[in-house]
């Protein structure tokens, strides 16, 4: 069974930074496409960023230039470095693992709140 455990969320002031981590166990991490989604209150869940097994990255327009996704295959971990945070970045952030095929695994989510 594949399990994803996120950490690193919290409260930060506008303009601040946070780094989210997602540790994956029970699968073959190196072949997964890994991603981060977020869901703000009253809004649909949206893709923030993803990274392929080969290291190709893609970002939502709203976070380009501020967020960076990376992965450490030796640690089975994916990261989301978030800089220049804005109040509109407030959301629950979810880690997602996509192995080849239709199955997708989700983490439990971690709250990020950007407020003064």
Residue frames as qw, qx, qy, qz and C-alpha x, y, z in Angstrom:
[[0.000, 0.889, 0.459, 0.000, 0.00, 0.00, 0.00],
 [0.406, 0.385, -0.014, 0.829, 1.37, 3.38, -1.03],
 [0.331, -0.807, -0.412, 0.264, 1.27, 6.03, 1.68],
 [0.333, 0.558, 0.008, 0.760, 2.00, 9.74, 1.42],
 [0.458, -0.699, -0.398, 0.379, 2.71, 11.90, 4.46],
 [0.269, 0.747, 0.062, 0.604, 2.90, 15.68, 4.05],
 [0.528, -0.617, -0.293, 0.504, 4.57, 18.07, 6.45],
 [0.416, 0.010, 0.112, 0.902, 5.72, 21.66, 6.60],
 [0.080, -0.706, -0.455, -0.538, 2.47, 23.59, 6.51],
 [0.375, -0.446, -0.475, 0.659, 1.65, 26.39, 8.92],
 [0.050, 0.950, 0.292, -0.102, 0.98, 30.07, 9.37],
 [0.566, -0.059, 0.168, 0.805, 3.20, 32.57, 7.59],
 [0.088, 0.735, 0.150, -0.655, 3.06, 36.29, 6.91],
 [0.648, 0.745, 0.158, 0.001, 2.61, 37.63, 3.38],
 [0.300, 0.851, -0.426, 0.068, 5.94, 37.65, 1.60],
 [0.512, -0.531, 0.664, -0.120, 7.22, 34.77, 3.68],
 [0.505, 0.363, -0.744, -0.246, 8.32, 31.27, 2.72],
 [0.782, -0.232, 0.490, -0.306, 7.45, 27.70, 3.56],
 [0.302, 0.367, -0.833, -0.284, 8.72, 24.35, 2.35],
 [0.872, -0.069, 0.192, -0.446, 6.33, 21.43, 2.15],
 [0.020, 0.384, -0.916, -0.112, 7.59, 17.86, 2.16],
 [0.880, 0.044, 0.015, -0.473, 5.87, 14.66, 1.14],
 [0.171, -0.416, 0.893, 0.008, 7.38, 11.32, 2.09],
 [0.813, 0.170, -0.273, -0.486, 6.22, 8.32, 0.08],
 [0.298, -0.343, 0.882, -0.125, 6.36, 4.73, 1.25],
 [0.667, 0.184, 0.676, -0.253, 5.22, 1.38, -0.08],
 [0.724, 0.650, 0.215, -0.085, 5.85, 1.93, -3.76],
 [0.711, 0.091, 0.247, 0.652, 8.44, 2.58, -6.43],
 [0.055, -0.841, -0.167, 0.512, 8.86, 6.32, -5.95],
 [0.284, -0.405, 0.467, 0.733, 11.39, 6.81, -8.70],
 [0.154, 0.241, 0.770, 0.570, 8.87, 6.03, -11.46],
 [0.024, 0.736, 0.640, -0.221, 6.04, 8.19, -10.09],
 [0.098, 0.557, 0.161, 0.809, 4.92, 11.53, -11.39],
 [0.330, -0.458, -0.598, 0.570, 4.60, 13.60, -8.23],
 [0.020, 0.575, 0.289, 0.765, 2.44, 16.64, -7.78],
 [0.079, -0.278, -0.562, 0.775, 1.02, 19.17, -5.37],
 [0.135, -0.612, -0.575, -0.526, -2.60, 20.27, -5.45],
 [0.049, -0.089, -0.505, 0.857, -4.36, 22.79, -3.25],
 [0.199, -0.610, -0.682, -0.350, -7.90, 23.56, -2.26],
 [0.009, -0.118, 0.304, -0.945, -9.02, 26.85, -0.76],
 [0.227, 0.387, 0.740, -0.501, -12.34, 27.21, 1.07],
 [0.476, 0.658, 0.314, -0.492, -15.21, 27.36, -1.39],
 [0.364, 0.682, -0.469, -0.426, -12.97, 26.67, -4.38],
 [0.971, 0.201, -0.103, -0.074, -12.17, 23.67, -6.52],
 [0.738, -0.444, 0.368, 0.351, -9.01, 21.71, -6.01],
 [0.523, 0.833, -0.164, -0.073, -6.31, 22.89, -8.40],
 [0.894, 0.075, -0.038, 0.440, -2.96, 21.62, -9.57],
 [0.254, -0.921, 0.159, 0.249, -0.08, 23.70, -8.23],
 [0.170, 0.715, -0.650, -0.195, 2.92, 21.88, -9.69],
 [0.979, -0.047, 0.189, -0.055, 4.10, 18.51, -10.83],
 [0.020, -0.709, 0.680, 0.186, 7.41, 16.80, -11.52],
 [0.913, 0.231, -0.260, -0.214, 8.01, 13.75, -13.67],
 [0.920, -0.293, 0.132, 0.223, 10.34, 10.88, -12.97],
 [0.708, 0.333, 0.092, 0.616, 12.82, 12.56, -15.29],
 [0.363, -0.392, -0.212, 0.818, 12.64, 15.87, -13.47],
 [0.029, 0.397, 0.417, 0.817, 10.43, 17.81, -15.88],
 [0.051, -0.407, -0.606, 0.682, 8.38, 20.36, -13.97],
 [0.054, -0.512, -0.514, -0.686, 5.18, 22.27, -14.65],
 [0.108, -0.259, -0.533, 0.798, 3.48, 25.01, -12.64],
 [0.096, 0.811, 0.577, -0.019, 0.17, 26.78, -12.39],
 [0.315, 0.650, 0.094, 0.685, 0.43, 30.31, -13.75],
 [0.407, -0.855, -0.088, -0.309, -0.47, 31.72, -10.33],
 [0.746, -0.619, 0.182, 0.165, 2.68, 30.28, -8.71],
 [0.792, 0.414, 0.028, 0.447, 5.26, 30.50, -11.51],
 [0.306, 0.648, -0.243, 0.654, 8.41, 32.24, -10.35],
 [0.416, -0.617, 0.339, -0.576, 7.45, 31.86, -6.67],
 [0.869, -0.250, 0.369, -0.216, 7.13, 28.10, -6.08],
 [0.360, 0.542, -0.742, -0.160, 9.57, 25.33, -6.92],
 [0.951, -0.145, 0.138, -0.237, 8.90, 21.60, -6.90],
 [0.261, 0.596, -0.759, 0.019, 11.74, 19.12, -6.50],
 [0.958, -0.186, -0.078, -0.204, 12.26, 15.49, -5.64],
 [0.105, -0.616, 0.773, -0.108, 14.87, 13.40, -3.86],
 [0.842, 0.085, -0.436, -0.306, 14.60, 9.86, -5.15],
 [0.439, 0.218, -0.776, 0.398, 17.05, 8.58, -2.52],
 [0.110, 0.010, 0.638, -0.762, 14.68, 9.79, 0.21],
 [0.039, -0.467, -0.853, -0.231, 11.41, 9.01, -1.60],
 [0.097, -0.678, -0.417, 0.598, 10.41, 12.60, -0.95],
 [0.282, 0.592, 0.382, 0.651, 9.00, 15.46, -2.99],
 [0.260, -0.438, -0.318, 0.800, 9.22, 19.09, -1.91],
 [0.183, 0.798, 0.399, 0.412, 7.40, 22.30, -2.65],
 [0.380, -0.248, -0.191, 0.870, 9.38, 25.43, -1.87],
 [0.050, 0.828, 0.505, 0.237, 6.98, 28.36, -1.62],
 [0.378, -0.182, -0.116, 0.900, 8.36, 31.90, -1.64],
 [0.125, -0.030, -0.126, -0.984, 6.74, 35.33, -1.74],
 [0.056, -0.415, -0.907, 0.036, 3.58, 33.86, -0.32],
 [0.235, -0.224, -0.152, -0.933, 0.33, 35.74, -0.75],
 [0.489, 0.015, 0.562, -0.667, -2.96, 35.53, 1.17],
 [0.788, 0.300, -0.131, -0.522, -4.51, 33.88, -1.89],
 [0.453, 0.348, -0.821, 0.018, -2.09, 30.97, -1.47],
 [0.411, -0.201, 0.678, -0.576, -3.99, 30.00, 1.67],
 [0.810, 0.113, -0.364, -0.445, -5.31, 26.48, 1.17],
 [0.816, -0.295, 0.495, -0.035, -4.95, 22.86, 2.13],
 [0.341, 0.644, -0.623, -0.283, -2.07, 21.47, 0.09],
 [0.931, -0.036, 0.326, -0.157, -2.17, 17.84, -1.03],
 [0.103, -0.519, 0.782, 0.329, 0.63, 15.65, -2.29],
 [0.875, 0.312, 0.127, -0.349, -0.22, 13.28, -5.14],
 [0.298, -0.410, 0.808, 0.301, 1.63, 10.27, -6.52],
 [0.780, 0.452, 0.010, -0.433, 0.81, 8.97, -9.99],
 [0.490, -0.271, 0.779, 0.281, 2.37, 5.65, -10.97],
 [0.210, 0.134, -0.703, -0.666, 1.93, 4.35, -14.52],
 [0.177, -0.376, -0.905, -0.095, -1.73, 3.43, -14.95],
 [0.246, -0.663, -0.397, -0.585, -5.02, 4.84, -13.63],
 [0.619, -0.599, -0.441, 0.251, -4.29, 4.74, -9.88],
 [0.149, 0.669, -0.188, 0.703, -3.56, 7.97, -8.06],
 [0.595, -0.413, -0.564, 0.397, -2.52, 8.23, -4.43],
 [0.080, -0.807, -0.041, -0.584, -3.28, 11.26, -2.25],
 [0.319, 0.065, -0.630, 0.705, -1.84, 12.49, 0.99],
 [0.214, -0.627, -0.703, 0.260, -3.96, 13.70, 3.87],
 [0.113, 0.841, 0.211, 0.485, -3.24, 17.37, 3.22],
 [0.500, -0.316, -0.324, 0.738, -1.44, 20.10, 5.12],
 [0.033, 0.930, 0.365, -0.031, -2.84, 23.55, 5.89],
 [0.459, 0.066, 0.038, 0.885, -1.02, 26.63, 4.66],
 [0.066, -0.899, -0.427, 0.071, -2.29, 29.97, 5.93],
 [0.442, 0.205, 0.042, 0.872, -0.85, 33.26, 4.72],
 [0.244, -0.860, -0.379, -0.238, -1.97, 36.10, 6.93],
 [0.249, 0.450, -0.371, 0.774, -0.62, 39.05, 8.85]]
